[in-house]
Amino acid sequence: MQCEKCTRQRESGELLERNIWEKVQHNGEAHWIKNLYQQNPSMEWSPVCEKDVAEALRTTPNWKAPGRDRMAIFWVKQLTATHKHIAALCNKLIEEDQIPEWLTPGVTFLIPKKTGILKIQIITDL
């Protein structure tokens, strides 16, 4: 059973999160997006290869919080036979230009901070 203070803190955190995420909207007409397109009119894309996956994994901490698959990066690094499949899946997502809904939901954590105007740190894990 949670104490009253914990319940109030949880409810206040949920309200803050709801206020943040309900107001998020994409503005495709934003000036910075147009500037980006003008600077890079035709971005060259090259397929992701097994080497790219290995390099990205190399710089990721082994015991970073796992994603929805609940698999620690350490094991993904060790299972090198999966790297070519991960690269193929990345290429498929890019080429089809559609991201499945199951891949995008995230969990937001509100972590108390000791200093600063905002007394919490907001971290969203996708």
Secondary structure by P-SEA (a helix, b strand, c coil): cccaaaaaaaaaaaaaaaaaaaacccccccaaaaaaaaaccbbbbbcccaaaaaaaaaacccccccccccccaaaaaacccaaaaaaaaaaaaaaaccccccccbbbbbbbbbccccccbbbbbcc
